[in-house]
């Protein structure tokens, strides 16, 4: 059974976007929504829905592991 990926806090969403050097407009295009919606998510006025959060993770190549932790191939150590 697949465990749903929890949606991020507004700060986590903003940090992720900045870490990937993306604009709010870039994120909006990736998940098929508007700039204003991204602004609402990052300000905490509304929360990103689970489907769009998972779509964003897929598009950014950040995949949840079985235990719910995040796996980012760019930050993974190669000496495992």
HUTAGI-V640903 format. One record per backbone hydrogen bond with DSSP energy under -1.0 kcal/mol. CO is the residue of the C=O (numbers start at 1). NH is the residue of the N-H. Records with the same first field share a line. If there is no record, write none. Layout:
CO: NH ; NH
This chain:
9: 13
10: 14
11: 15
12: 16
13: 17
14: 18
15: 19
16: 20
17: 22
18: 21
23: 27
24: 28
25: 29
26: 30
27: 31
28: 33
34: 38
35: 39
36: 40
37: 41
38: 42
39: 43
40: 44 ; 45 ; 46
49: 53
50: 54
51: 55
52: 56
53: 57
54: 58
55: 59
56: 60
57: 62
58: 61
63: 71
65: 68
69: 65
71: 63
72: 75
